[in-house]
Amino acid sequence: MKDLLFVMKLHSPVFAAAKLDDKSDEEWEFEHKQGCGFIGQFVEDNVYNHICTVSHARTLWQKLEELYASKTGNNKLFYLTKLMHVKYWEGTSIVDHLNEFKGSWIRCQEWA
């Protein structure tokens, strides 16, 4: 998601600590709403119901981090289990298989 925000040039209201000097208050508020709308497209419906009223992109990002990036034992167990069950599927490219394994391995290392 972070990469997508940068590609779409919607990262400023999410990651800037304060309003940028070259933006008016109206432009800054509009960018916050754009960022919230963009992020909202990628969350599940049950999560969207809890965040749909948030209009400040940085606040939304922090709320989602609390929900998804918490380093609890359950998350670590989830990624370890996922890593242990990575299997090669006949007919898929070996590159896709290795990328899936690499992604699972990196997430497990983050929880270590």
PLY file of the C-alpha trace (Angstrom):
ply
format ascii 1.0
element vertex 112
property float x
property float y
property float z
element edge 111
property int vertex1
property int vertex2
end_header
0.00 0.00 0.00
2.83 2.36 0.86
4.35 1.86 -2.58
1.00 2.48 -4.27
0.57 5.74 -2.37
3.95 6.92 -3.64
3.21 5.84 -7.22
-0.13 7.66 -7.17
1.53 10.70 -5.50
-0.86 10.47 -2.55
1.84 9.88 0.05
2.29 13.44 1.35
-0.76 13.63 3.63
-0.10 10.13 4.95
3.60 10.44 5.76
4.24 14.17 6.21
4.33 15.26 9.85
2.81 18.65 9.04
1.13 20.49 6.17
3.47 21.24 3.30
4.23 24.94 2.87
3.38 24.97 -0.83
-0.18 23.72 -0.23
-3.20 25.76 0.73
-5.47 24.48 3.48
-8.07 23.46 0.89
-5.53 21.58 -1.23
-4.14 19.84 1.84
-7.61 18.77 2.98
-8.43 17.56 -0.54
-5.24 15.47 -0.63
-6.19 13.92 2.73
-9.59 12.96 1.33
-7.98 11.56 -1.82
-5.57 9.47 0.25
-8.35 8.16 2.48
-10.47 7.29 -0.53
-7.60 5.51 -2.24
-6.67 3.47 0.84
-10.34 2.69 1.46
-10.53 0.85 -1.87
-8.13 -1.79 -0.61
-9.54 -2.67 2.79
-12.11 -5.35 3.48
-15.73 -4.34 3.96
-15.76 -5.15 7.67
-12.73 -2.87 8.20
-14.06 -0.15 5.89
-17.11 0.22 8.12
-14.78 1.27 10.95
-12.67 3.71 8.94
-15.12 5.26 6.46
-15.65 8.35 8.60
-11.92 9.13 8.93
-10.97 12.05 6.69
-7.38 12.57 7.82
-5.00 10.31 5.89
-2.30 10.13 8.58
-4.87 9.17 11.22
-6.28 6.51 8.89
-2.82 5.08 8.23
-2.08 4.89 11.97
-5.41 3.19 12.62
-4.70 0.58 9.95
-1.20 0.03 11.33
-2.72 -0.68 14.72
-5.04 -3.24 13.14
-2.64 -4.96 10.75
0.93 -4.31 11.82
0.75 -5.31 15.45
3.57 -7.68 16.32
1.59 -10.15 18.35
2.33 -13.80 18.79
-0.69 -14.66 16.67
0.70 -12.74 13.70
4.07 -14.43 14.06
2.42 -17.83 14.26
0.29 -17.02 11.21
3.35 -16.16 9.09
5.37 -19.12 10.33
2.50 -21.44 9.47
2.11 -19.81 6.08
5.84 -20.20 5.41
5.76 -23.87 6.39
2.89 -24.52 3.97
4.34 -22.80 0.90
4.14 -25.36 -1.89
4.99 -25.32 -5.54
1.89 -25.60 -7.69
2.24 -27.50 -10.96
2.00 -25.14 -13.91
3.09 -21.98 -12.08
6.42 -20.33 -12.74
9.29 -21.02 -10.40
9.78 -17.24 -10.09
6.26 -16.85 -8.65
6.93 -19.71 -6.25
10.21 -18.22 -5.05
8.63 -14.77 -4.65
5.87 -16.26 -2.50
8.45 -18.08 -0.37
10.63 -14.96 -0.14
7.67 -12.82 0.95
6.71 -15.32 3.64
10.31 -15.59 4.81
10.73 -11.81 5.07
7.53 -11.45 7.09
8.67 -14.20 9.46
12.02 -12.45 9.92
10.23 -9.20 10.78
8.48 -10.93 13.69
11.60 -12.60 15.03
0 1
1 2
2 3
3 4
4 5
5 6
6 7
7 8
8 9
9 10
10 11
11 12
12 13
13 14
14 15
15 16
16 17
17 18
18 19
19 20
20 21
21 22
22 23
23 24
24 25
25 26
26 27
27 28
28 29
29 30
30 31
31 32
32 33
33 34
34 35
35 36
36 37
37 38
38 39
39 40
40 41
41 42
42 43
43 44
44 45
45 46
46 47
47 48
48 49
49 50
50 51
51 52
52 53
53 54
54 55
55 56
56 57
57 58
58 59
59 60
60 61
61 62
62 63
63 64
64 65
65 66
66 67
67 68
68 69
69 70
70 71
71 72
72 73
73 74
74 75
75 76
76 77
77 78
78 79
79 80
80 81
81 82
82 83
83 84
84 85
85 86
86 87
87 88
88 89
89 90
90 91
91 92
92 93
93 94
94 95
95 96
96 97
97 98
98 99
99 100
100 101
101 102
102 103
103 104
104 105
105 106
106 107
107 108
108 109
109 110
110 111
